[in-house]
Amino acid sequence: MPLPYFGLRARISLAVMLATLLATVSMAFAAYRLQADETRNRFELAARTSFESDLKQALYQIQYGPVTDPATALTAYMTREQGISWALLDFTSGGRPPDLWEGGYRVDAVVRRDDTPPVTLPEELVDYARRSYPEPVGKLDVDGYLVYFGAATDSLVLVEFYNMGGLNAELAKLRWSLAAIALVVSTAGVATALFAAKRIQRPVHAVATAARLLGEGELSTRVPVRGRDELADLAVSFNAMAGQVGHSISELQAKDRQQRRFIDDVAHDLRTPIAAMVAVVDSLDTADAEVRSRSARLLTAQTRRLARLVEDLLEMSRFDAGVADFRTEPVDLAALVTDALELSAPSADVELRVHGDVTLTGDPRRLHTVARNLLINAIGHGAEPITVTIDGSRPESVTLRVADSGPGIPDELLPLLFDRFVRGDRARQATEGSGLGLAIADQNARLHGAKIVAANDGGAVFTVTVPRGVTTTG
């Protein structure tokens, strides 16, 4: 059968109760044993002292008393003692010797002061006492009586009975007192256990409830932090986890929205050249040579546009997958920018300014893409003249700055400028760009540990500072 399930509160309460009960019982038992042993030792010491005193007085009476018979003298002395039960074993030749019974001497003829039980004294101890009187003293604990015996002469053995009823009553009272104390302490322990379990259960229950709410999508759920103990650490850790989960989910949602927008924009941008190509293909069957020539030129332009768009999309997919190829080698940034300028805008009004050492270590293909896309953006979205400045005066980095003379970047576009498919209205009307150029340039710059910064200063200004020794940052 499966074991019964106990909740956290029940387990904590049970553990505290068991620990309290065990500690209380152990302390009560230890206290009882210490007190009982101490009380018994005091009783035995008092009884032994009294017996030894009686034995010495009996010896004095035998030696110096007016009675010449030792047994009569000892009996006369002990008769005068009050409150003591005693007996005398007489081994003299003229008396009746004690009876042997089961290896001991039976003591029945006791001068009783109460219900003293008959005892059997071990034969070997009695014989030893007779041989070495008056020093040896024997002791027995029989039916609530402490029995001392010793030899007054080699033929007389004195036996005294000390009632332990008062001692046992006192120890019984002590046991009840300790039991009552243990019960009170255990009850207090149970109350404390229930209180502590509730105090511990409350924050744990709060964390469990918060976890359930977080799982249901309430990302703002947090647990109040009280105190500085382990439970407070649990609450802090949960809040940190909840914050991280919320941040991750927000990023995923933003990424999802971005991907949906990306797909919509891709579909929109692919639809335009494909529709134009379909329309042009239909016109290639015409007999008019001029129409066919114009259609062929339009088809070629749309095909190149589509090829560039597909290549840009493939490049962005490589960045998203983290598999973008990155191969570094020494690069002369001035020569690279000059080549990009000749390929992108050979007839544009562009002024190139170079300062200091402009060599660095990087991927020449990706740096060429950064420079080319910034130049294309300045020419297509800005206005001439354009100033390109390469500053290598700092030992740790080289700065590329592209500034145009256009109207600048609208303020509402500045935070979104490097997102995918972001184009202003003017750009959409005047160019056939895909809106991926700056996003691709920014990703290539990040691979070099750099970041493109856009600003307005008499036109749009794009600045990228590339470290001379590049490590891939992804």
Buried (B, 14 or more C-beta within 10 A) or exposed (E): EEEEEEEEBEEBBEEBBEEBBEBBBEBBEEBBEEBBEEBBEEBBEEBBEBBBEBBEBBBEBBEEBEBEEBBEBBBBBBEEBEEBBBBBBBBBEEEEEBEEEEEBBBBEEBBEBEEBEEBBBBBEBBBBBBEEBBEBBBBBEBEBBBBBBBBBBEBBBBBBBBBBEEBEEBBEEBBEBBEEBBEEBBEEBBEBBBEBBEEBBEBBEBBBEBBEBBEEEEBEBBBEBEEEEEBBEBBEEBBEEBEEBBEEEEEEEEEEEEEEEBEEBBEEBBEBBEEBBEEBEEBEEEEEEEEBEEBEEBBEBBBEBBEBBEEBBEBBEEBEEEEBEBEBEEBBBBEBBBBBBEEBBEEBEBEEEBEEBBBBBBBBEBBBBBBBBBBBBBBBBBBBEBBBBBBBEEEEBBBBBBBBBBBBBEEEBBEEBBBBBBBBEEBEEEBBBBBBBBBBBBBBBBBBBBBBEBEBEEBBBBBBBBBBEBEEEE
